[in-house]
Every structure is written in C-alpha cells, then in structure tokens.
Amino acid sequence: MSERQPSPTVIDAQTPQPATPGSSEATTLTHHYTIIDHTADTGIETRGTTLAEAIGNAAFAMFDLMYDLSTMSATMSITFDSTADSPCDLLVDVLSELLLRSENDDVVFSDFRVHEAGMRATVEAAGSSAVNEELRGPLGRGLSFHHR
C-alpha cells in the first residue's frame, strides 16, 4: 500500500503598499507561494512573472513562515546588491543575505522590492524589530535550492 501524499498548502498573502510618488492611490501586493512537504524542513515554491518578482515572493514566503507578516508595520529598511552566475544562485544569495541581516540585526523583514538586471539584484527590504514579534514557525537558519 502506498502512503497518501498530503496536498500542498497554497498561500495568497496580501500586503498593503503606500501610494507611489505622483499617485494618490495605495496598492496591495499579493504574494503567491506554496508550502511543500520536505523530509527534514519546510519547503516553499514561488513563482513570478519576472525573476525579481519570484525573488520577492520567495523572500516574503520565507519570513511569513516564521512570523505573521500581515500584522507588521515596517519601521526600518535596508538596501543591498547581490550578484550571481545563475538565477538560482541569485535567489539563494538574496535569501541568505536577508536571513543573515535578520539574525544579526534582530529584524523581521516584511516588505520586499527587488530590482533585477541580468544576474544582479538590488533589494530593498523593510521590516521591524523582532523583539516583540511572536514566532509562528521555526526560525530559518539556512536554505537550499531544489529543482522540481
């Protein structure tokens, strides 16, 4: 008899975005990701119409698994650049840098803007102190990339 595989959990999380310069209307970003079963960890699958959108969705998913991002208001932000040899490496490099900065600075990032050109990404991440935030899942300590 074969074991029945649980179906993946699909998440459509929405975060309000302030009005862009020159516009009076705020927007709402929808982050799509799927939680997939993995033998030792939690896996996520994200997509985007661009590499930048896919990286932003992956960053959101990674932190949304640890904290409830729907209740957070950003109080600080960082910007950094990352360069890699492939789209997969760029994704892993950006997520690794976000995890490192989150742990070092005790920050929960909840808003991500990624600008990508070739194999270079400029990432703007906003968040707030993790001191008063309640974990809803295990802290991310590292990541790996698996092709499906």
Secondary structure, DSSP 4 states (H G I P E B T S, - for coil): -PPPPPPPEEEEEEEEEPPPTT----EEEEEEEEEEE-SSSEEEEE--SSHHHHHHHHHHHHHHHHS-GGG----EEEEEEEE-SSHHHHHHHHHHHHHHHHHHHTEEEEEEEEEEETTEEEEEEEEEESTTPPPSSPPP--------
